[in-house]
Amino acid sequence: MSLPVSLTRMAGAAALILLPVALRAEEVGRVGVDWVGNDIIVEAIQDPKVQGVTCHVTYFDRSMWDRLSKGNWFEDPSNASIACRQTGPIVIGDIDLSASGETVFSASRSLIFKSLNVTRIYDARNQVLIYLTHATELTDGSAKMSISTVPLFNSGARLP
């Protein structure tokens, strides 16, 4: 059975929209945590609007054995950690200066309802970029989060 053309086009468009977001993360490390194949993944994420800032995000990747034995086949835990540092001269592009900031990166953590997000917020008073990692869930949200900051004081960076 094939999907109607409109659904196929919508799925293709959604994949193209999500593709650039997914390509910004580069796996730089993988640590095995047990004998069944569960791993901690370390990814490097370049901020697309702030040149010279790299964030490293870690998260848990469930093994096939863990998925089979515990059910909940399509979902990974919401746990994640982030550390961001200046990795070159900082050049700030057109960033969102509002208190809610903007999404720098997003990746699915379940089949439909959960994603891992990295949000950048600018603290003008303290001249700091704040990077927040958190999960979004359709139900109950997630209280698991982590932050990292990159100071701009004396960095030579200028806001547009």
JOWO-V164990 format. One record per residue. BURIAL is b if it has 9 or more other ideal C-beta (glycine too) atoms within 8 Angstrom, else e. D_LAST is the distance of its C-alpha to the last C-alpha in Angstrom with 2 decimals. Layout:
BEGIN
burial = <BURIAL	BURIAL>
d_last = <D_LAST	D_LAST>
END
This chain:
BEGIN
burial = <e	e	e	e	e	e	e	b	e	e	b	e	e	e	e	e	e	e	e	e	b	e	e	b	b	e	e	e	e	b	e	e	e	e	e	e	b	b	b	b	b	b	b	b	b	e	b	e	b	b	b	b	b	b	b	b	b	b	b	b	b	e	b	e	e	b	b	e	e	e	e	e	e	e	b	b	e	b	e	b	b	b	e	b	e	e	e	e	e	b	e	b	b	e	b	e	e	e	e	e	b	e	e	b	b	e	b	e	b	b	e	e	e	b	b	b	b	b	b	b	b	b	b	e	e	e	e	b	b	b	b	b	b	b	b	e	b	e	e	e	e	b	e	b	e	b	b	b	b	b	e	b	e	e	e	e	b	e	e	e>
d_last = <52.09	48.95	45.97	45.60	43.38	40.81	40.48	40.27	37.47	35.57	36.04	34.88	31.74	31.00	31.58	29.19	26.44	27.09	27.62	24.06	23.51	26.79	26.20	23.25	25.77	28.15	31.29	31.75	34.62	37.43	39.81	43.08	44.01	47.50	50.34	49.55	46.32	43.59	40.55	37.32	34.57	31.65	28.69	25.59	22.42	19.33	16.08	15.12	11.34	11.35	13.39	15.88	16.74	20.12	21.88	25.66	27.26	31.03	33.22	36.91	38.45	41.87	44.76	47.09	49.84	47.76	46.86	50.54	52.01	49.72	49.07	45.65	45.32	41.87	39.80	38.23	37.61	34.39	34.18	31.12	29.45	26.06	24.88	21.42	20.84	18.70	20.47	18.63	15.74	12.66	9.77	7.22	6.72	6.39	8.27	10.54	10.23	13.87	16.83	18.24	15.39	15.86	18.50	17.85	21.55	24.75	28.34	31.61	34.00	36.85	38.27	36.56	35.53	33.43	30.22	28.41	24.70	21.83	19.14	15.86	15.11	12.58	14.69	12.63	15.92	16.96	13.73	14.98	14.31	17.51	19.16	22.10	24.85	27.35	29.80	30.00	33.55	35.12	37.61	37.24	33.69	33.35	33.08	32.53	29.04	27.42	24.16	22.50	19.70	17.51	16.83	13.73	15.73	16.53	14.96	12.80	9.71	6.44	3.78	0.00>
END
